[in-house]
């Protein structure tokens, strides 16, 4: 199965779950630069279940647009569980969405550190009352890291919605 076919199937399943819940979703993206929202809105009819996408690439935009406390970013770093969970909460609070997914990571080729090497990505998903997060270490170049991040974020949100049924 090619990546495009896989993603199309994944998005269709996600759309079905959101419609079943009579809910909208939002995205809060850093390292993917809007790639998740782009993938979702490439599907005809996505306005029935997709509300908003926030591309918060800078730390300042994470605070300004999503309400992520600057102190949390300073203490934990932008690529952290605390930041992505706050990004989900901010995306839900600043949209009509019930559910959201967020990502922040080091896509490369530079920017890595011993603690957070290139390919390190934190992904969070959930609702205002229940946010889950996980750290991943993806392989490959910048594009590969971003593509794996998009697919994994969508998969995790789909699993979360399936458990809510």
Backbone torsions as a table, in degrees:
resi	resn	phi	psi	omega
1	UNK	NA	130.0	179.6
2	UNK	-75.6	160.5	179.7
3	UNK	-58.3	-40.0	-178.2
4	UNK	-65.9	-44.3	178.7
5	UNK	-64.5	-42.6	178.1
6	UNK	-58.8	-47.7	-177.8
7	UNK	-65.6	-41.2	178.9
8	UNK	-59.1	-45.5	179.4
9	UNK	-63.4	-43.1	178.7
10	UNK	-61.1	-45.1	-179.9
11	UNK	-66.6	-38.5	177.3
12	UNK	-62.6	-41.6	176.9
13	UNK	-64.2	-42.6	178.2
14	UNK	-62.2	-44.6	178.3
15	UNK	-59.5	-43.9	179.0
16	UNK	-61.0	-43.1	179.2
17	UNK	-63.8	-44.7	179.8
18	UNK	-63.1	-42.4	178.0
19	UNK	-65.0	-38.8	177.8
20	UNK	-61.0	-38.1	178.1
21	UNK	-81.8	-4.6	-174.0
22	UNK	52.4	48.6	-172.7
23	UNK	-129.6	157.5	173.3
24	UNK	-108.2	157.6	175.2
25	UNK	-124.9	162.5	176.2
26	UNK	-135.4	163.3	174.9
27	UNK	-123.3	148.6	173.2
28	UNK	-131.5	107.3	-169.3
29	UNK	-121.5	141.2	171.4
30	UNK	-117.1	-80.1	-171.9
31	UNK	-64.3	-21.0	178.8
32	UNK	-89.2	-9.0	172.9
33	UNK	54.6	34.0	179.8
34	UNK	95.6	4.4	-178.1
35	UNK	-62.8	-34.3	179.0
36	UNK	-69.1	-47.9	178.3
37	UNK	-60.9	-39.8	178.5
38	UNK	-61.0	-46.2	179.7
39	UNK	-62.2	-41.6	-178.4
40	UNK	-67.3	-44.4	-175.5
41	UNK	-80.5	-4.7	173.1
42	UNK	-72.4	-14.3	-179.8
43	UNK	-90.0	125.0	177.9
44	UNK	-59.8	136.9	179.4
45	UNK	88.2	4.4	-177.1
46	UNK	-64.5	-18.4	178.5
47	UNK	-65.5	-14.9	177.7
48	UNK	-74.1	-20.2	-175.1
49	UNK	-139.0	-4.4	178.4
50	UNK	-114.1	126.2	-176.9
51	UNK	-101.7	-51.6	-170.8
52	UNK	-154.8	150.7	173.4
53	UNK	-127.6	128.2	177.8
54	UNK	-108.8	120.2	173.5
55	UNK	-101.7	104.0	-176.2
56	UNK	-116.4	76.9	-174.5
57	UNK	-73.8	-39.7	-179.9
58	UNK	-88.8	158.1	176.0
59	UNK	-62.1	-38.1	-179.4
60	UNK	-63.3	-39.5	180.0
61	UNK	-70.1	-31.9	175.3
62	UNK	-60.4	-41.7	178.6
63	UNK	-72.9	-47.8	-174.9
64	UNK	-67.6	-46.2	-173.3
65	UNK	-89.1	-29.9	-174.1
66	UNK	-117.0	-5.8	178.7
67	UNK	75.7	19.7	176.6
68	UNK	-69.4	122.2	-178.6
69	UNK	-60.1	130.1	179.9
70	UNK	-57.7	-32.4	179.6
71	UNK	-64.5	-36.8	179.8
72	UNK	-66.6	-42.8	178.1
73	UNK	-63.1	-44.1	-179.2
74	UNK	-64.4	-39.5	-177.2
75	UNK	-78.8	-42.0	-172.5
76	UNK	-103.7	-21.2	-174.3
77	UNK	89.9	154.5	-178.0
78	UNK	-64.9	-29.6	179.6
79	UNK	-96.3	82.1	-176.9
80	UNK	-155.9	160.1	177.9
81	UNK	-60.6	-43.4	-177.9
82	UNK	-60.0	-39.2	-178.2
83	UNK	-72.6	-46.0	-177.5
84	UNK	-68.8	-32.0	176.8
85	UNK	-69.2	-37.9	175.7
86	UNK	-66.9	-32.7	177.8
87	UNK	-65.6	-40.3	176.6
88	UNK	-61.9	-48.5	180.0
89	UNK	-59.0	-42.0	179.8
90	UNK	-67.6	-37.1	178.9
91	UNK	-66.0	-41.0	178.2
92	UNK	-67.9	-44.3	-177.7
93	UNK	-65.6	-29.5	-175.4
94	UNK	-104.9	23.0	178.4
95	UNK	-148.3	-175.3	174.6
96	UNK	-94.2	6.5	-175.6
97	UNK	-75.1	149.1	172.7
98	UNK	-95.1	-32.3	-177.1
99	UNK	-125.5	153.1	178.3
100	UNK	-149.8	161.7	173.1
101	UNK	-130.3	145.0	178.1
102	UNK	-137.8	153.6	179.7
103	UNK	-142.2	143.7	173.0
104	UNK	-151.9	127.1	-176.0
105	UNK	-162.6	-175.9	179.4
106	UNK	-111.3	97.4	-176.3
107	UNK	-81.4	-21.7	177.4
108	UNK	87.9	-177.5	7.9
109	UNK	-77.3	-20.1	177.9
110	UNK	-103.2	-173.8	174.4
111	UNK	93.4	-7.9	-179.9
112	UNK	-77.6	165.1	177.0
113	UNK	-143.5	170.2	177.3
114	UNK	-58.0	-36.2	179.7
115	UNK	-77.9	-31.8	-177.3
116	UNK	-135.1	79.2	-179.2
117	UNK	-69.4	165.0	175.7
118	UNK	-53.3	134.0	-177.6
119	UNK	102.0	-9.7	177.4
120	UNK	-75.4	123.8	-179.6
121	UNK	-139.5	129.4	170.3
122	UNK	-96.5	131.8	177.4
123	UNK	-124.5	135.8	175.4
124	UNK	-128.4	154.3	-179.3
125	UNK	-154.1	153.2	176.7
126	UNK	147.2	-154.1	-177.4
127	UNK	-124.9	-176.9	-180.0
128	UNK	-61.8	-30.6	-175.5
129	UNK	-102.3	-9.0	-175.8
130	UNK	-148.3	101.0	179.9
131	UNK	-117.1	132.8	176.8
132	UNK	-118.5	152.0	-179.1
133	UNK	-146.0	154.9	179.0
134	UNK	-151.7	146.6	177.8
135	UNK	-100.3	138.0	179.8
136	UNK	-125.9	153.7	172.3
137	UNK	-124.0	101.2	-176.7
138	UNK	-92.0	150.7	179.0
139	UNK	-97.3	160.8	171.6
140	UNK	105.3	-173.3	-179.5
141	UNK	-80.1	-176.9	-176.6
142	UNK	-53.8	-46.9	-178.7
143	UNK	-63.8	-42.6	-179.7
144	UNK	-63.6	-41.8	178.4
145	UNK	-62.5	-44.5	-179.8
146	UNK	-64.9	-43.2	179.9
147	UNK	-64.2	-42.9	178.1
148	UNK	-64.5	-35.5	178.5
149	UNK	-64.8	-45.9	179.5
150	UNK	-59.0	-51.1	-177.8
151	UNK	-62.4	-43.3	-178.3
152	UNK	-66.7	-40.8	178.3
153	UNK	-60.4	-44.7	179.7
154	UNK	-65.3	-40.6	178.5
155	UNK	-61.8	-45.1	-177.7
156	UNK	-65.6	-41.2	178.2
157	UNK	-65.6	-39.9	177.4
158	UNK	-61.1	-45.2	177.9
159	UNK	-61.0	-41.9	179.0
160	UNK	-60.3	-47.9	-179.8
161	UNK	-64.0	-38.0	178.8
162	UNK	-62.7	-35.8	178.9
163	UNK	-73.3	-21.3	-179.1
164	UNK	-78.7	-14.3	-176.0
165	UNK	-70.2	NA	NA
